Amino acid sequence: MTLPAVTCTDEGKDRMSKLGRVLVMENEADRLQNCARLLTHFGYEVVTEADGGKAATLYERERPDLVLTDLRMPDLDGLGVLQAIRAIDAEATVILITAFATIETAVEAIKEGAFDYLPKPFSADQLKVCVERAIGQRRLREENRRLLEQLIETHRFDNIIGRSLPMLQVFETIKKVAKSEANILIIGETGTGKELIARSLHVNSRRAAGPFIPVDCVSLPENLLESELFGHEKGAFTGAQATRPGLFEFASGGTIILDEVGDISMNLQAKLLRVLQERQVRRVGSNRTIEVDVRVISATNHDLAHAVATGGFREDLYYRLNVISLLLPPLRDRTGDIQLIAQHYLTKYAASSGKEVTGITSEAMRLLEEHHWPGNVRELQNVMERAVVLAEHELVRPQELPEHIRVKVEAVSTLSPNELPLKRAKEVWAGSFERDYLIQLLKRHDGNISQAAKAACVDRKTVHRLMKKYGIKPS
């Protein structure tokens, strides 16, 4: 094909830069010139090179939108060029030109990350379509990533991600109440991000410069929790070898969050009530009171109103803690947030691991969005960390998700015996039953692993192993 000489005006150059820049690598001068002239005629800005060994340097300097390279090159062949370039940019778009268009060559090129390959001889139209498709897909990928990043930033509030109506309402409530001194009770299922919300309330308050002290009320026995909260004097109990201030003293001028406050014993509830009423603490083993200036934020996954009604929680303390209540929605009720949160954690774990994982396939995303998420955001975080570790491609695929997300019991129940092997059906049913049983068992015993293990007639190690297997966190 003979083409007229191409003269580039400033307008033509601007059009070329908008269509894209192509790096063409071909060791035969005539073919290199013809390919460059064709692409220039189509409106692309073209950079040429006949030496494959210079591919990496040239790519790093020019940063083209597309690399078009011959498979047979001196010094470094086309596959070597592909590997060298993708070592610099894992998302580089590369098309291989080959006169040896075998299935083996094509498969090897695609496995190495090539976008496509062109068998010689090819027509001008074939070249044009292939290049347009490659650059178009690259631009689409970049635009999707840019829009998703913008979306995440737009719907981020102090590291809390959400665009669903329930979360937007939570954000509005935080803005309204953060600057008040009122005690706040955050209610939500395990893994919904109660501590993140508490931290957001703190950093948006007048106490932001003061300390933020989280306390896990469920992890310590009563006597140790009392000492942890209020401090103790030297010799107050066995092992108290020195006087120690409590966390209320350390939090003075700032905020203390009492996580899982519903698990505090009735005896300790009475002492906590006195602290809230008098703004004073008395260390264990002391008669002296100490003034404290602390805002109290409490969090629970229990229905405290029901606990009050059944005598499991003090009514006067409940009203002291619950001046303002903030209800966190479970992840299953946050339509549209799963994709944002999944991408956020994917990006985070890909960056920390150094893996080139950039997104999630549509099928894998469908499975994530259909999952019930009993462990809420924390469970999704664990799933994405696992997916990044197992990922073998740029996109997370269904096979890199946990089995209980990939295969649903409901789907199995609709299959005839001929459609599912007996062994496979047993595995799916057993896994789903085991996970659901464990969730209900832990819920029945308020997250107490020892009691749950005793009720199930297994040891604590078995419960821990199953919790780890199914991504279930203690409540």
Number of C-alpha atoms within 10 A of each C-alpha: 6 7 9 7 8 10 10 14 9 9 8 15 16 14 15 20 13 12 17 19 22 25 22 24 28 24 17 11 11 10 12 18 13 14 20 21 19 20 20 20 17 15 20 24 23 21 16 18 17 18 16 25 17 15 24 18 13 17 22 12 9 12 15 19 20 23 30 23 30 27 26 18 20 13 11 17 16 25 22 17 27 27 17 20 22 19 12 13 15 16 17 20 24 29 25 25 22 20 13 14 13 11 9 9 16 19 14 13 22 15 11 14 21 22 21 19 22 22 15 12 10 12 10 13 10 13 16 13 10 16 23 17 14 19 21 15 14 18 14 12 15 13 12 12 15 12 12 16 15 12 15 22 14 12 20 15 16 14 13 15 20 26 20 16 14 16 23 15 15 17 21 10 16 20 14 12 17 19 16 13 14 16 20 24 27 24 21 19 20 23 23 21 18 25 18 13 23 26 21 20 26 25 19 16 20 15 21 17 11 17 16 22 17 18 19 14 23 19 13 13 11 17 11 11 19 22 21 20 22 23 23 23 18 15 13 16 13 7 8 13 12 11 15 16 19 20 18 27 21 20 21 19 19 24 29 26 26 23 24 22 24 23 19 22 15 15 11 14 19 14 15 18 17 15 19 18 10 11 16 20 23 20 24 24 15 12 8 10 13 13 14 19 14 25 24 22 27 25 27 21 21 19 11 19 15 11 15 15 11 10 11 16 21 21 14 13 18 19 13 17 21 18 11 15 16 19 17 19 18 20 25 18 14 15 15 15 21 25 17 20 19 21 20 18 18 24 19 14 20 20 14 8 12 8 17 18 22 19 21 21 12 13 13 18 17 14 15 21 18 13 16 13 20 21 24 21 21 18 20 22 21 17 21 26 19 16 24 28 14 14 18 14 15 17 19 24 19 21 13 19 21 16 15 15 20 17 17 17 15 9 8 17 11 9 11 9 11 7 10 12 10 10 8 11 17 13 12 17 17 13 18 19 13 13 18 13 13 20 19 13 19 22 15 12 15 17 18 16 19 16 16 22 20 11 12 14 9 12 14 15 12 11 18 15 11 14 17 12 11 23 19 23 19 16 19
